[in-house]
Amino acid sequence: MIPFLDLNLVNAPYLDAIEAASLRVIRSGWYILGEELAAFERAFANYCQVGHCVGVANGLDAITLIFKAMDFPPGSEVIVPANTYIASVLPLSFLHLTPVLVEPDPYTMLLDASLVEAHITTKTRAILTVDLYGRSCEMDAISALAETYDLKIVTDAAQAHGTKYQGKKVGSIAHATAFSFYPTKNLGALGDAGAVTTSDETLAKKIRYLRNYGSQQRYKNEYQGVNSRLDEIQAAILNVKLPYLDKENERRREIAGRYLDEIKLSQLILPPADRVQEDSWHLFVVRHPERQRLISYLESKSIQTNVHYPLPVHKQLAYKSMAQLILPVTEQIHEEVISLPLNPVMSDEEVAYIIETINQFDS
Ligand SMILES: *Cc1c(COP(=O)(O)O)cnc(C)c1O
């Protein structure tokens, strides 16, 4: 079986270094908000070519703390793509902001910048772009709108570590960017972890307080904060893995390039091939009108696939309030997408076998 993603294999090259780093923390007697986190925050800010990085407990909290720090009045509207993981939308609900779902471009499957303006009202305060699958949104068009209407841009880059847009690193483009280091992400911890990057020093400082009960100095609380800290062991593990992120993304690009060149199956829609080198290829998402038949066929040939995602946010029980929304592009995407295995530990033979097997599917 070619697994969709085998985390044992992904982490195998780093295990000795990870064990040494973890042991160092364990024996140090300092487990929360210490040197490992400070070092990771510097290294990741540097990697993203941005002034500030604040480590937090996970990607969901990274998005939540950005909006909490921005402190928009309750009922403010935030534009968000309808084709996303539910974690992009939940933080808005927690903070009593109103998510305004906008359809994706059917080809990139990312927020369609040309549809955003029609959804802007006097209550709109921000646009949350989601660099889904590892590709950046159309930031030129979105930035122009944000400027015209005085909106903040926040990016959910949980799937986009190392992605670029016109040569600029994701993490340095939006007003603030949220990252997740969930184990399956391009840069994954061995547990939960996340971070916010921003060039806004005031915002970074506020998020730094908010993640620690709203406190800068112990027992003095300036804000009603939360407990959302990135612990020292996870930070130490991320310090081990970060230097290899570019090399791993390079391997992902190589595989994506081969899939794009060599998969040839009528009715199968491949992702756009215009930004292979800027995309970090967290997921390689194709579309087929007979999804289940293709998934079963691949499984019968020992190829494991996945679906990101099977049910859109507005069709979830958790969002009954949005059930009346009509979002046909999003709904069709959710019925047709299949994620093929794409990760840095796949062999050339596995890649060739996947291509050959797909090309033999009779559709
Ligand atoms: C993984 C993910 C998140 C959430 O990250 P966690 O660390 O699991 O909280 C948010 N948005 C997107 C698009 C994701 O893929």
The ligand as an SDF file (V2000), in Angstrom:
LIG
                    3D

 15 15  0  0  0  0  0  0  0  0999 V2000
   -4.7460   22.5590    9.8000 C   0  0  0  0  0  0  0  0  0  0  0  0
   -5.5320   23.7590    9.4470 C   0  0  0  0  0  0  0  0  0  0  0  0
   -5.9800   24.6760   10.4160 C   0  0  0  0  0  0  0  0  0  0  0  0
   -5.9220   24.4140   11.8800 C   0  0  0  0  0  0  0  0  0  0  0  0
   -4.7160   24.1090   12.4290 O   0  0  0  0  0  0  0  0  0  0  0  0
   -4.6510   23.3490   13.8360 P   0  0  0  0  0  0  0  0  0  0  0  0
   -3.2270   23.4570   14.2320 O   0  0  0  0  0  0  0  0  0  0  0  0
   -5.1090   21.9430   13.6260 O   0  0  0  0  0  0  0  0  0  0  0  0
   -5.5470   24.0830   14.7840 O   0  0  0  0  0  0  0  0  0  0  0  0
   -6.5800   25.8430    9.9900 C   0  0  0  0  0  0  0  0  0  0  0  0
   -6.7780   26.1020    8.6880 N   0  0  0  0  0  0  0  0  0  0  0  0
   -6.3890   25.2300    7.7290 C   0  0  0  0  0  0  0  0  0  0  0  0
   -6.6280   25.5990    6.2930 C   0  0  0  0  0  0  0  0  0  0  0  0
   -5.7720   24.0340    8.0730 C   0  0  0  0  0  0  0  0  0  0  0  0
   -5.4050   23.1710    7.1070 O   0  0  0  0  0  0  0  0  0  0  0  0
  1  2  1  0
  2  3  1  0
  2 14  2  0
  3  4  1  0
  3 10  2  0
  4  5  1  0
  5  6  1  0
  6  7  2  0
  6  8  1  0
  6  9  1  0
 10 11  1  0
 11 12  2  0
 12 13  1  0
 12 14  1  0
 14 15  1  0
M  END
$$$$
